[in-house]
Amino acid sequence: GGGAYGAAKAGGAFDLVRFVQQPQVLARIVSAVFALIVFACLVGDGYTSQPENPQLFCIFNHNEDACRYGIGIGILAFLACIFFFMVDVYFPQISNTTDRKYLVLADVGFSGLWTFLWFIGFCFLTNQWSWTRAEDVYIGADSARAAITFSFFSIFSWGLLLTFAY
């Protein structure tokens, strides 16, 4: 129904099946999974060492900032997905239109920012991967490519969240 800021009148019972079938909820779940994959790939196999030197370095051209950036936006995106998922659950119960407005604006702003940050992350990781020497990669090449791939997919999933919030 057409209520204040995309929700029906406050109150009513919570229907889990109907809730999960909402497009913005599905897009938020997909975005959280993509963020988790990027984060897990970089934490799990993003750092490696050479056989003669036990010191760990980032697999992306020895650039620690590339790994930190991917891990940072992945963690924050995952946490934001959880937060906005909870907002989606409680949104129909919020009767104050001002609160609804601020939550929708926060969703629009954060989704727009994170769409941009995922684009930057994809470009940054891709650039650093292209400069990585093959002899520096003993293990973790698949994880690095997965982090790049899911950073690319995240651009579109967060763009979709931006569209739904708008």
Disulfide bonds with the S-S distance in Angstrom:
Cys58-Cys67 1.96
